[in-house]
Amino acid sequence: MTGMSLEALDAVVWDGLGTRRPDEPVRSVPRALRRLARAGARATEEDCHPLYCLVTEKEGGTPSAAAVALPFVIALAADPAMGARVTLVELLADMRAPALEDEDWTGARALLADPEPAVRRAAIPLADGIPGLLERWRAETDPAVRIPLLHALGEAAPRETGAGPADGAADVQAVLAELLAGDDPLLWLAAVHASAERDRGLPAREMTRLVDVLCDPALRPRFEEVWYTPAVDGPWTREEVVRSTAWTLEHDPDAELRFVLRLFETADRTGDTALNRETLDLAWQLLTRRRSAEAALLAPAGALLASPDDAVRLRAVHILAVLGPAAAPYADRLAELVDDEGSDLYLDGRICEIARWALARIGDPRALPGLVDQLRAQEEEQGRSYIAGDPRRPDVKDVLIPLSAYADVLLPEMREALRPDGTRRDVTRAFLPVLEAWGEAALPALPDLLPLLADTRTSFDVMRVLRALGPAAASAGPALRACQVLHDPGNHSFVAWTAAYIDEDRAAALRLIGDAVTTAQEPGHGPIDALAGFGLDAAPYADRVRRVMENSTHWTRLTAAITLWSITGRAEPSLRVLEEFITPVAEGGDGFGFFHDALRALVRLGGTSPAIRAALLTVRRSDRRLSAEGGYPMVLQDQELRALVEQALADVERT
């Protein structure tokens, strides 16, 4: 039993009070408090969880039961005999809200001077602003509490600066200045972090000492002893502090890159494997955000292919794979890794898989043996998971579509993957976009595609491949017509269009598609994009396409504008619509799918405007990746879009 008064708890009138959860009766609050009091020293973090769900703030306000529960929670947290004191102090921090400002928090703030360092640390958010934090700073001697106090001071000072001369910001600055001039390396580092919000250039100016402190092997174990921050459970590792230090440089890409390169140099000199892993993770984030990082990261990543550590080699080979042809100087070393089974618990894939992809990106034929089998096995895996922004194995299409020149080598294994053998159909589907992109190079696979027309899970994908093959796939006509789904009009239309394409009956295909566009209603307005392939022959449908363009938005408007230009041969008014989807990217927008289609239209149709040219020149100069995806697609999509930008600008310069 703790020092909390059960008699006082029983005397409270709880009726009419509310909890955070409308479906939870208010009587649950005293029950949870009583259970904690009776558990005493045996109380656990789990015993506190019900109170989090009952008395903390929620969207819409603070539950009325919170004010009544507050003194009891404070009494439990202050009792030295209580077994879950740190969790209860954290609960008090979560209970702080404007609605409870007038309540008595004196006992809660007293926890800042508690004999237990863990309790004092958890109580930091309960301090009364900068004055309370400074008072505690002057009294505190334990580094494991002083460092989170510094972080809290750094967070509070910018928030309160401007409140007047008595806000304490000058005193905070004096504390930080003293530490920045001092000899204690970890307090100095914490002061740099605490100062970075107000002096954003400080970490870059202090980079030499930052690297020295972070890379000092004698200091490494100290981080896990003393480096705590408010609202984060547990201490930080040295590697986590390296990462958070890099965050202070994100506003300055050049400084951030210099920091990463300095870490590589130091880790190489000292043989610090853990630092190499963390630095490669930072390099990956840089590479996927900034194209200017590519050249600088090539050599460090290439050198680490020889690391004895599996996790280091895996990260290094991922970087080289994304760099593509630029990694050609390391092709021989990559070829040596195609049998390397090394992996990392936290990343998707093995070194051998990524090394083979890296060779494929270079265009090295040593990537080809076993490549399709590897990709097939990848697709057959059950429960594969990854974090989108982390290094991971590439999708089948991203590996194989660029390798159409090797279709004669790759197709036999791909055809095996298409044949029914009891595997899941989504494995087969992964290869169909590759065949569509390869076009006539995929023709030898035609016999293996026909059985897939009978499966509704694959029939539409196969029809897209047939359309890409064109008249060369005419022998597929009977199987194609047999795959109609009686209750699906959309299927009937797609079958008919595809049949017209492979029968080389251009007039029939145009008539079918034109009728579909004419009769279609919102929101799709029918297959307008398909009309573009008929050029001026589709001009009779121009009025319909123009009306759709003028009365729609997003994809439909852009697609109609591109089609109208294609079937009339006139740039206006389509060009003005394309501007709507190109210029926002130059201004920092992220509509990259629209941007891609608009660029392709510009390149195909050969036209521009002053506004578009200015936007493309701005995009050319920008350093950011032109992608909203995470991980390796950031780089691949950026490279594709920038190639289209260069083509469009080259067309302008020729004219």
C-alpha positions as CSV (number, residue, x, y, z in Angstrom):
1,M,0.0,0.0,0.0
2,T,1.4,3.4,-0.9
3,G,1.0,6.8,0.8
4,M,-2.0,7.7,-1.4
5,S,-5.1,8.0,0.8
6,L,-7.8,5.5,-0.2
7,E,-10.2,7.3,2.1
8,A,-9.7,10.5,0.2
9,L,-10.2,8.6,-3.1
10,D,-13.5,7.0,-1.7
11,A,-14.7,10.5,-0.7
12,V,-14.5,11.9,-4.2
13,V,-17.8,12.3,-6.1
14,W,-17.1,11.0,-9.5
15,D,-20.6,11.0,-10.9
16,G,-21.0,13.4,-13.8
17,L,-17.4,13.4,-14.7
18,G,-16.1,12.2,-18.1
19,T,-13.2,10.2,-19.3
20,R,-11.1,10.3,-22.4
21,R,-13.2,7.4,-23.8
22,P,-16.9,8.1,-24.0
23,D,-17.6,4.3,-23.7
24,E,-15.5,4.0,-20.5
25,P,-17.4,4.8,-17.3
26,V,-15.8,7.3,-15.0
27,R,-15.7,4.7,-12.2
28,S,-12.8,3.1,-14.1
29,V,-10.6,6.0,-12.9
30,P,-10.8,5.3,-9.1
31,R,-10.6,1.6,-9.8
32,A,-7.3,2.1,-11.7
33,L,-5.9,4.4,-9.0
34,R,-6.9,2.0,-6.3
35,R,-5.3,-0.9,-8.1
36,L,-2.0,1.0,-8.4
37,A,-2.1,1.9,-4.7
38,R,-2.7,-1.7,-3.6
39,A,0.1,-3.0,-5.9
40,G,2.6,-0.6,-4.4
41,A,6.1,-1.7,-5.1
42,R,4.8,-4.4,-7.4
43,A,3.1,-1.9,-9.7
44,T,4.3,-2.1,-13.3
45,E,4.1,0.2,-16.4
46,E,1.2,-2.0,-17.6
47,D,-0.7,-1.1,-14.5
48,C,-0.6,2.5,-15.5
49,H,-1.9,2.1,-19.0
50,P,-5.6,2.3,-18.1
51,L,-5.1,5.8,-16.7
52,Y,-3.5,7.0,-20.0
53,C,-6.7,6.0,-21.7
54,L,-8.9,7.7,-19.2
55,V,-7.4,11.0,-18.0
56,T,-5.0,12.3,-20.7
57,E,-6.0,15.0,-23.2
58,K,-7.7,14.0,-26.4
59,E,-8.8,15.8,-29.5
60,G,-11.6,18.0,-28.3
61,G,-10.3,18.7,-24.8
62,T,-9.2,17.4,-21.4
63,P,-11.7,15.0,-19.8
64,S,-13.2,16.4,-16.6
65,A,-12.1,13.4,-14.5
66,A,-8.5,14.5,-15.1
67,A,-8.6,17.4,-12.6
68,V,-10.0,15.2,-9.9
69,A,-7.5,12.4,-10.6
70,L,-4.5,14.7,-10.7
71,P,-3.6,14.9,-7.0
72,F,-3.9,11.1,-6.6
73,V,-1.5,10.5,-9.6
74,I,0.9,13.1,-8.1
75,A,0.7,11.3,-4.7
76,L,1.5,7.9,-6.3
77,A,4.3,9.3,-8.4
78,A,5.9,11.0,-5.3
79,D,5.8,7.9,-3.2
80,P,9.3,6.3,-3.0
81,A,7.7,2.9,-2.4
82,M,5.8,3.0,-5.6
83,G,6.9,0.5,-8.3
84,A,6.1,2.4,-11.4
85,R,7.1,5.9,-10.5
86,V,8.8,6.8,-13.8
87,T,5.7,5.8,-15.8
88,L,3.5,7.8,-13.5
89,V,5.7,10.9,-13.9
90,E,5.4,10.5,-17.6
91,L,1.7,10.2,-17.2
92,L,1.7,13.5,-15.3
93,A,3.6,15.1,-18.2
94,D,1.0,13.8,-20.6
95,M,-1.8,15.2,-18.4
96,R,-0.5,18.7,-18.7
97,A,-3.0,20.8,-20.6
98,P,-4.4,24.3,-20.6
99,A,-7.5,23.0,-18.9
100,L,-5.5,21.9,-15.9
101,E,-3.2,25.0,-15.6
102,D,-5.1,26.3,-12.5
103,E,-4.7,23.0,-10.6
104,D,-2.0,22.5,-8.0
105,W,1.1,21.1,-9.7
106,T,3.5,21.9,-6.8
107,G,3.9,18.3,-5.9
108,A,4.6,17.3,-9.5
109,R,7.2,20.0,-9.9
110,A,8.9,18.8,-6.7
111,L,9.7,15.6,-8.6
112,L,12.4,17.5,-10.4
113,A,14.4,17.3,-7.2
114,D,13.6,13.6,-6.4
115,P,16.5,11.4,-5.2
116,E,16.0,9.1,-8.2
117,P,17.8,10.3,-11.4
118,A,15.3,8.5,-13.6
119,V,12.4,10.2,-11.8
120,R,14.1,13.6,-12.1
121,R,14.7,13.0,-15.8
122,A,11.1,12.0,-16.4
123,A,9.9,15.1,-14.6
124,I,11.7,17.6,-16.9
125,P,8.6,18.3,-18.9
126,L,6.9,19.3,-15.6
127,A,9.3,22.3,-15.1
128,D,7.7,25.7,-15.1
129,G,9.2,26.9,-18.3
130,I,12.7,28.3,-18.6
131,P,13.0,29.5,-15.0
132,G,12.2,26.1,-13.7
133,L,14.6,24.4,-16.1
134,L,17.4,26.8,-15.2
135,E,16.8,26.3,-11.5
136,R,17.1,22.6,-11.9
137,W,20.1,22.9,-14.2
138,R,22.0,24.9,-11.5
139,A,21.3,22.2,-8.9
140,E,21.7,19.1,-11.1
141,T,25.0,17.2,-11.1
142,D,24.1,13.9,-12.8
143,P,25.1,14.0,-16.5
144,A,22.3,11.6,-17.4
145,V,19.9,14.3,-16.1
146,R,21.9,17.4,-17.2
147,I,22.0,16.4,-20.8
148,P,18.2,16.1,-21.2
149,L,17.9,19.3,-19.3
150,L,20.0,21.0,-21.9
151,H,17.9,19.6,-24.7
152,A,14.8,20.9,-22.9
153,L,16.4,24.3,-22.4
154,G,17.2,24.4,-26.1
155,E,13.7,23.5,-27.1
156,A,12.1,26.0,-24.6
157,A,14.3,29.1,-25.4
158,P,13.2,29.6,-29.1
159,R,9.6,28.9,-28.0
160,E,9.7,31.6,-25.3
161,T,12.1,34.1,-26.8
162,G,10.2,37.4,-27.5
163,A,8.1,37.2,-24.3
164,G,10.2,40.0,-22.8
165,P,13.4,40.6,-21.0
166,A,12.4,38.3,-18.1
167,D,11.8,35.2,-20.2
168,G,15.2,33.7,-19.3
169,A,16.4,33.3,-22.9
170,A,19.5,35.3,-22.2
171,D,20.3,33.1,-19.2
172,V,19.9,30.0,-21.4
173,Q,22.3,31.5,-23.9
174,A,24.8,32.1,-21.1
175,V,24.6,28.5,-20.0
176,L,25.1,27.2,-23.5
177,A,27.9,29.6,-24.2
178,E,29.8,28.4,-21.1
179,L,29.4,24.8,-22.2
180,L,30.4,25.5,-25.8
181,A,33.6,26.9,-24.4
182,G,34.1,24.1,-22.0
183,D,36.1,20.8,-22.0
184,D,33.4,18.2,-21.3
185,P,32.9,16.6,-24.7
186,L,29.4,15.3,-24.2
187,L,28.0,18.4,-22.5
188,W,29.6,20.4,-25.3
189,L,27.9,18.2,-27.9
190,A,24.6,18.5,-26.1
191,A,25.0,22.3,-26.0
192,V,25.6,22.2,-29.8
193,H,22.3,20.3,-30.2
194,A,20.5,22.7,-27.8
195,S,21.8,25.7,-29.7
196,A,21.2,24.5,-33.2
197,E,17.6,25.7,-33.4
198,R,18.6,29.4,-32.8
199,D,22.1,29.2,-34.4
200,R,21.6,27.0,-37.4
201,G,25.1,27.5,-38.6
202,L,26.8,26.4,-35.4
203,P,27.0,22.6,-36.2
204,A,28.7,23.4,-39.5
205,R,31.2,25.7,-37.9
206,E,32.0,23.1,-35.2
207,M,32.2,20.2,-37.6
208,T,35.7,19.2,-36.8
209,R,35.1,18.8,-33.1
210,L,31.7,17.2,-33.8
211,V,33.4,14.5,-35.7
212,D,36.1,14.1,-33.1
213,V,33.6,13.7,-30.3
214,L,31.3,11.3,-32.1
215,C,34.1,9.2,-33.4
216,D,36.2,9.0,-30.2
217,P,36.1,5.2,-29.3
218,A,36.6,6.1,-25.6
219,L,33.4,8.1,-25.6
220,R,31.2,5.6,-27.4
221,P,30.0,3.7,-24.4
222,R,29.3,6.9,-22.5
223,F,26.4,7.8,-24.8
224,E,24.3,4.9,-23.6
225,E,25.0,5.9,-20.0
226,V,24.1,9.6,-20.2
227,W,22.5,10.7,-23.5
228,Y,18.8,11.0,-22.8
229,T,16.4,13.4,-24.3
230,P,12.9,14.4,-23.1
231,A,10.0,12.3,-24.2
232,V,12.2,9.4,-25.5
233,D,12.4,6.2,-23.5
234,G,15.8,4.9,-22.8
235,P,19.3,6.3,-23.7
236,W,20.5,7.0,-27.2
237,T,23.4,5.0,-28.7
238,R,26.4,6.7,-30.2
239,E,25.0,5.9,-33.7
240,E,21.7,7.4,-32.9
241,V,23.4,10.6,-31.8
242,V,25.4,10.6,-35.0
243,R,22.1,10.5,-36.9
244,S,20.5,13.3,-34.8
245,T,23.6,15.4,-35.4
246,A,23.2,15.0,-39.1
247,W,19.6,16.2,-38.7
248,T,20.9,19.5,-37.4
249,L,22.7,20.0,-40.8
250,E,19.7,19.0,-43.1
251,H,19.1,22.7,-43.9
252,D,22.6,22.9,-45.3
253,P,23.0,20.1,-47.9
254,D,26.7,20.9,-48.5
255,A,27.5,20.8,-44.8
256,E,25.5,17.6,-44.4
257,L,27.5,16.0,-47.2
258,R,30.8,17.1,-45.7
259,F,29.8,15.7,-42.4
260,V,29.0,12.3,-43.9
261,L,32.3,12.3,-45.8
262,R,34.3,13.2,-42.7
263,L,32.6,10.3,-40.9
264,F,33.6,7.9,-43.7
265,E,37.2,9.1,-43.5
266,T,37.3,8.6,-39.7
267,A,35.6,5.3,-39.7
268,D,38.0,4.0,-42.3
269,R,41.0,5.2,-40.3
270,T,39.8,3.7,-37.0
271,G,38.1,0.6,-38.4
272,D,34.8,1.6,-36.7
273,T,32.3,-0.8,-38.2
274,A,29.3,0.5,-36.4
275,L,30.1,4.0,-37.5
276,N,30.4,2.8,-41.1
277,R,26.9,1.3,-40.9
278,E,25.4,4.5,-39.6
279,T,27.3,6.6,-42.1
280,L,26.1,4.5,-45.0
281,D,22.5,4.9,-43.7
282,L,23.0,8.7,-43.7
283,A,24.6,8.5,-47.2
284,W,21.6,6.6,-48.4
285,Q,19.2,9.3,-47.2
286,L,21.4,11.9,-48.8
287,L,21.5,10.0,-52.1
288,T,17.7,9.6,-52.2
289,R,17.1,13.3,-51.4
290,R,19.9,15.1,-53.3
291,R,21.3,14.3,-56.7
292,S,24.4,16.3,-56.0
293,A,25.5,13.7,-53.5
294,E,26.0,11.0,-56.2
295,A,29.6,11.7,-57.2
296,A,30.9,12.2,-53.7
297,L,29.4,9.0,-52.4
298,L,30.7,6.7,-55.1
299,A,34.2,6.2,-53.8
300,P,33.4,5.7,-50.1
301,A,30.7,3.1,-51.0
302,G,33.0,1.4,-53.5
303,A,35.7,1.0,-50.9
304,L,33.3,-0.5,-48.4
305,L,32.4,-3.4,-50.8
306,A,35.5,-5.1,-49.2
307,S,34.3,-4.7,-45.6
308,P,34.3,-7.9,-43.6
309,D,30.9,-6.8,-42.1
310,D,27.9,-8.1,-44.0
311,A,25.7,-5.2,-43.0
312,V,28.3,-2.7,-44.3
313,R,28.7,-4.5,-47.6
314,L,25.0,-4.8,-48.1
315,R,24.5,-1.0,-47.6
316,A,27.5,-0.2,-49.8
317,V,26.2,-2.4,-52.7
318,H,22.8,-0.8,-52.4
319,I,24.4,2.6,-53.0
320,L,26.3,1.4,-56.0
321,A,23.2,-0.2,-57.5
322,V,21.3,3.0,-57.3
323,L,24.2,5.0,-58.8
324,G,23.9,2.7,-61.9
325,P,26.4,3.3,-64.7
326,A,28.6,5.5,-62.5
327,A,29.4,2.4,-60.5
328,A,31.1,0.7,-63.6
329,P,34.6,1.1,-62.1
330,Y,33.5,-1.4,-59.3
331,A,32.0,-3.9,-61.7
332,D,34.6,-6.6,-61.1
333,R,34.2,-6.3,-57.3
334,L,30.4,-6.5,-57.7
335,A,30.7,-9.6,-59.9
336,E,32.6,-11.2,-57.0
337,L,29.6,-10.5,-54.7
338,V,26.9,-12.3,-56.8
339,D,27.4,-15.4,-54.6
340,D,27.6,-13.4,-51.3
341,E,24.8,-14.5,-49.0
342,G,25.4,-11.8,-46.5
343,S,22.4,-9.9,-45.2
344,D,21.2,-7.6,-42.4
345,L,18.4,-8.3,-39.9
346,Y,16.9,-4.8,-40.5
347,L,17.1,-4.6,-44.3
348,D,15.4,-6.4,-47.2
349,G,17.5,-8.7,-49.4
350,R,21.0,-10.3,-49.6
351,I,24.2,-8.9,-50.9
352,C,24.1,-11.3,-53.9
353,E,20.7,-10.0,-55.0
354,I,21.7,-6.4,-54.9
355,A,25.1,-7.0,-56.5
356,R,23.4,-8.6,-59.4
357,W,21.0,-5.7,-59.7
358,A,24.0,-3.3,-59.6
359,L,25.6,-5.1,-62.5
360,A,22.4,-5.0,-64.4
361,R,22.2,-1.2,-63.8
362,I,25.7,-0.9,-65.2
363,G,24.7,-3.0,-68.2
364,D,27.2,-5.8,-67.3
365,P,26.2,-9.2,-68.8
366,R,27.5,-10.9,-65.7
367,A,24.3,-9.9,-64.1
368,L,22.2,-12.1,-66.3
369,P,22.9,-15.7,-65.2
370,G,20.3,-16.5,-62.5
371,L,18.7,-13.1,-62.6
372,V,15.2,-14.1,-63.5
373,D,15.2,-17.1,-61.2
374,Q,16.3,-14.7,-58.4
375,L,13.5,-12.3,-59.2
376,R,11.0,-15.1,-59.4
377,A,12.0,-16.4,-56.0
378,Q,11.7,-12.9,-54.6
379,E,8.1,-12.7,-55.9
380,E,7.2,-16.1,-54.4
381,E,8.2,-15.1,-50.9
382,Q,5.5,-15.0,-48.4
383,G,5.2,-12.1,-46.0
384,R,8.0,-9.9,-47.4
385,S,8.1,-6.6,-45.7
386,Y,10.3,-3.5,-45.8
387,I,10.3,0.2,-44.9
388,A,9.7,2.2,-48.1
389,G,12.6,4.7,-47.5
390,D,15.2,2.1,-46.6
391,P,17.4,0.1,-49.1
392,R,15.5,-2.9,-50.4
393,R,15.3,-5.3,-53.3
394,P,14.0,-3.7,-56.5
395,D,10.7,-4.6,-58.2
396,V,10.9,-7.0,-61.1
397,K,10.0,-4.3,-63.6
398,D,12.7,-1.9,-62.4
399,V,15.3,-4.6,-62.9
400,L,14.2,-6.1,-66.2
401,I,12.6,-3.3,-68.3
402,P,16.0,-1.6,-68.9
403,L,17.4,-4.9,-70.1
404,S,15.4,-5.3,-73.4
405,A,18.7,-5.6,-75.3
406,Y,19.2,-9.0,-73.5
407,A,15.7,-10.3,-74.2
408,D,17.1,-13.3,-76.1
409,V,19.0,-14.3,-73.0
410,L,16.3,-13.5,-70.4
411,L,13.1,-14.6,-72.2
412,P,13.6,-18.4,-71.8
413,E,13.6,-18.1,-68.0
414,M,10.8,-15.5,-68.1
415,R,8.7,-17.8,-70.1
416,E,9.1,-20.5,-67.4
417,A,7.8,-18.0,-64.9
418,L,4.7,-17.4,-67.1
419,R,3.7,-21.1,-67.3
420,P,1.2,-22.5,-64.8
421,D,3.0,-24.5,-62.2
422,G,1.0,-24.0,-59.0
423,T,2.7,-20.7,-58.0
424,R,0.7,-17.7,-57.2
425,R,-0.6,-15.6,-60.2
426,D,0.9,-12.4,-58.7
427,V,4.3,-13.9,-59.5
428,T,3.4,-14.1,-63.1
429,R,1.9,-10.7,-63.1
430,A,5.2,-9.2,-62.0
431,F,6.7,-10.1,-65.3
432,L,3.9,-8.9,-67.6
433,P,4.7,-5.2,-67.4
434,V,8.2,-6.1,-68.5
435,L,7.0,-7.8,-71.7
436,E,4.7,-4.9,-72.4
437,A,7.6,-2.5,-72.2
438,W,9.8,-4.6,-74.3
439,G,7.2,-4.7,-77.2
440,E,8.2,-6.8,-80.1
441,A,11.2,-8.1,-78.3
442,A,8.8,-10.1,-76.2
443,L,7.2,-11.9,-79.2
444,P,8.7,-15.4,-78.4
445,A,6.7,-15.4,-75.2
446,L,3.4,-15.2,-77.1
447,P,2.5,-18.9,-76.7
448,D,2.9,-18.7,-73.0
449,L,0.7,-15.6,-72.7
450,L,-2.4,-17.1,-74.3
451,P,-3.3,-19.4,-71.4
452,L,-3.2,-16.4,-69.1
453,L,-6.0,-14.7,-71.1
454,A,-8.4,-17.2,-69.5
455,D,-7.6,-16.0,-66.0
456,T,-9.3,-12.8,-65.0
457,R,-6.4,-12.0,-62.6
458,T,-4.0,-11.7,-65.6
459,S,-6.1,-11.2,-68.7
460,F,-6.0,-7.4,-68.7
461,D,-2.2,-7.4,-68.2
462,V,-1.8,-9.8,-71.1
463,M,-4.0,-7.8,-73.3
464,R,-1.8,-4.8,-72.7
465,V,1.2,-6.9,-73.8
466,L,-0.7,-8.0,-77.0
467,R,-1.4,-4.3,-77.8
468,A,2.3,-3.6,-77.4
469,L,3.1,-6.5,-79.8
470,G,0.6,-5.2,-82.3
471,P,0.0,-7.1,-85.5
472,A,2.8,-9.5,-84.7
473,A,0.4,-11.0,-82.1
474,A,-2.4,-11.6,-84.6
475,S,-2.4,-15.4,-84.0
476,A,-3.7,-14.6,-80.4
477,G,-7.0,-13.5,-81.9
478,P,-9.1,-16.6,-81.1
479,A,-7.8,-16.9,-77.5
480,L,-8.4,-13.2,-77.1
481,R,-12.0,-13.3,-78.1
482,A,-12.6,-16.3,-75.9
483,C,-11.6,-14.4,-72.8
484,Q,-14.7,-12.1,-72.7
485,V,-16.4,-11.9,-69.3
486,L,-20.1,-11.9,-69.9
487,H,-21.1,-9.6,-67.0
488,D,-18.2,-7.1,-67.5
489,P,-18.8,-4.5,-70.3
490,G,-15.4,-3.0,-69.6
491,N,-13.8,-6.3,-70.4
492,H,-15.7,-6.6,-73.7
493,S,-14.5,-3.1,-74.8
494,F,-10.9,-3.9,-73.9
495,V,-11.0,-7.2,-75.8
496,A,-12.5,-5.5,-78.8
497,W,-9.9,-2.7,-78.9
498,T,-7.1,-5.2,-78.4
499,A,-8.4,-7.4,-81.2
500,A,-8.6,-4.4,-83.5
501,Y,-5.0,-3.5,-82.7
502,I,-3.5,-7.0,-83.4
503,D,-5.7,-7.5,-86.5
504,E,-4.2,-4.2,-87.8
505,D,-7.7,-3.0,-88.4
506,R,-6.9,0.6,-87.5
507,A,-10.3,1.9,-88.7
508,A,-12.2,-0.6,-86.5
509,A,-10.0,0.2,-83.5
510,L,-10.6,4.0,-84.0
511,R,-14.3,3.5,-84.4
512,L,-14.6,1.4,-81.2
513,I,-12.5,3.7,-79.1
514,G,-14.1,6.8,-80.5
515,D,-17.6,5.5,-79.8
516,A,-16.5,4.7,-76.2
517,V,-15.2,8.3,-75.7
518,T,-18.4,9.8,-77.2
519,T,-20.8,7.8,-75.0
520,A,-18.8,7.8,-71.8
521,Q,-19.8,9.8,-68.8
522,E,-17.9,11.3,-65.9
523,P,-15.6,10.8,-64.2
524,G,-13.5,8.8,-66.6
525,H,-14.9,10.1,-69.9
526,G,-13.7,6.8,-71.6
527,P,-10.4,5.9,-73.1
528,I,-9.5,9.4,-74.3
529,D,-5.7,8.6,-74.1
530,A,-6.2,5.8,-76.6
531,L,-7.4,8.3,-79.3
532,A,-4.0,10.0,-79.2
533,G,-2.3,7.1,-81.0
534,F,-4.5,7.7,-84.1
535,G,-3.1,11.2,-84.7
536,L,-5.0,13.3,-87.2
537,D,-7.3,10.4,-88.1
538,A,-9.1,10.9,-84.8
539,A,-9.8,14.6,-85.5
540,P,-13.6,14.0,-85.8
541,Y,-13.6,13.5,-82.0
542,A,-11.7,16.7,-81.3
543,D,-14.8,18.6,-80.1
544,R,-15.6,15.9,-77.6
545,V,-12.1,15.8,-76.3
546,R,-12.0,19.6,-76.1
547,R,-15.1,19.7,-74.0
548,V,-13.7,17.1,-71.6
549,M,-10.5,19.1,-71.3
550,E,-12.4,22.3,-70.5
551,N,-14.7,20.7,-67.9
552,S,-12.4,18.3,-66.0
553,T,-9.5,18.4,-63.7
554,H,-6.4,16.4,-62.8
555,W,-5.6,13.3,-64.9
556,T,-8.6,13.7,-67.1
557,R,-7.8,17.3,-68.0
558,L,-4.2,16.6,-68.7
559,T,-4.9,13.5,-70.8
560,A,-7.5,15.3,-72.8
561,A,-5.1,18.2,-73.5
562,I,-2.4,15.8,-74.7
563,T,-4.9,13.9,-76.9
564,L,-6.3,17.1,-78.3
565,W,-2.9,18.2,-79.4
566,S,-2.2,14.7,-80.9
567,I,-5.3,14.6,-83.0
568,T,-5.5,18.2,-84.2
569,G,-1.8,19.0,-84.6
570,R,-2.4,22.4,-82.9
571,A,-0.4,23.2,-79.7
572,E,-3.0,25.6,-78.3
573,P,-5.0,25.4,-76.1
574,S,-3.3,22.2,-75.0
575,L,0.0,23.9,-74.2
576,R,-1.6,26.1,-71.7
577,V,-3.0,23.1,-69.9
578,L,0.4,21.4,-69.9
579,E,1.8,24.5,-68.2
580,E,-0.6,23.9,-65.3
581,F,1.1,20.6,-64.6
582,I,4.7,21.5,-65.3
583,T,5.3,24.9,-63.6
584,P,4.2,23.8,-60.1
585,V,7.1,21.3,-60.0
586,A,9.5,24.2,-60.6
587,E,8.0,25.9,-57.6
588,G,8.5,23.0,-55.3
589,G,5.4,21.0,-56.1
590,D,5.3,17.2,-56.0
591,G,2.9,16.4,-58.8
592,F,5.5,14.2,-60.5
593,G,3.1,11.8,-62.2
594,F,1.4,14.7,-64.0
595,F,4.9,16.2,-64.7
596,H,6.0,12.9,-66.3
597,D,3.1,12.7,-68.7
598,A,3.3,16.4,-69.6
599,L,7.0,16.0,-70.4
600,R,6.5,13.0,-72.5
601,A,3.9,14.8,-74.5
602,L,6.2,17.8,-75.0
603,V,9.0,15.5,-76.2
604,R,6.7,13.5,-78.5
605,L,4.8,16.5,-79.9
606,G,7.7,18.9,-80.0
607,G,6.5,22.2,-78.6
608,T,6.9,24.5,-75.6
609,S,6.1,27.9,-74.2
610,P,8.2,30.6,-72.5
611,A,6.7,29.6,-69.1
612,I,7.4,25.9,-69.7
613,R,11.0,26.6,-70.8
614,A,11.6,28.8,-67.7
615,A,10.2,26.1,-65.5
616,L,12.3,23.3,-67.1
617,L,15.4,25.4,-66.6
618,T,14.6,25.9,-63.0
619,V,14.0,22.1,-62.6
620,R,17.3,21.4,-64.3
621,R,19.1,23.5,-61.7
622,S,17.3,22.1,-58.7
623,D,19.1,19.5,-56.5
624,R,16.1,17.7,-55.1
625,R,14.9,14.4,-56.3
626,L,11.9,14.6,-58.6
627,S,10.0,11.9,-56.9
628,A,7.6,11.5,-54.0
629,E,8.4,7.8,-53.5
630,G,10.7,6.4,-50.9
631,G,14.0,4.6,-51.3
632,Y,15.6,3.6,-54.6
633,P,12.6,4.7,-56.7
634,M,13.4,8.3,-55.7
635,V,16.6,8.1,-57.7
636,L,15.3,6.0,-60.7
637,Q,12.2,8.3,-61.2
638,D,14.4,11.4,-60.8
639,Q,16.8,10.1,-63.5
640,E,13.9,9.4,-65.8
641,L,12.3,12.8,-65.4
642,R,15.5,14.6,-65.7
643,A,16.2,12.8,-69.0
644,L,12.9,13.9,-70.3
645,V,13.6,17.5,-69.1
646,E,16.9,17.4,-71.1
647,Q,15.1,16.1,-74.2
648,A,12.4,18.8,-74.0
649,L,15.0,21.5,-73.6
650,A,17.1,20.1,-76.4
651,D,14.1,20.3,-78.7
652,V,13.6,23.9,-77.7
653,E,17.2,24.8,-78.4
654,R,17.1,23.1,-81.8
655,T,14.1,25.2,-82.8
